[in-house]
Amino acid sequence: LVRRSAFLCLLAALSGVISLAPGAVAEEDDYISVARQKGANIYCFMRSQGTNHATSWRSAYAVMKRQKTGMGAVFKTSPAHASTMILEEVVENPDIYSGCGVYLDTLF
């Protein structure tokens, strides 16, 4: 009886963890989408206004790091990952970020 009770408790705990997984994935997708958009908006706008790479990059990266909430806040966005996120956003949306492609080489 004790073993069965322990097994049922373990099974209940595992099902609770598994049921949380889809929400965590959706939250991560939302974070990535928002961080990409904000990072690209800030970086491309500042560069188009004549701001140098270093200042534009620091500004965009600072905002991107602060977008994480919930489970995503546990992990830090690396500079390399943030650069890639901006690159992806600009390349996938050339109409929104027209003229920004010329600045992408300075991200790497």
Secondary structure, 3 states (H helix, E strand, C coil): CHHHHHHHHHHHHHHHHHHHHHHHHHHHHHHHHHHHHHHHHHHHHHHHCCCCHHHHHHHHHHHHHCCCCHHHHHCCCCHHHHHHHHHHHHHHCCCCCCCCHHHHHHHC
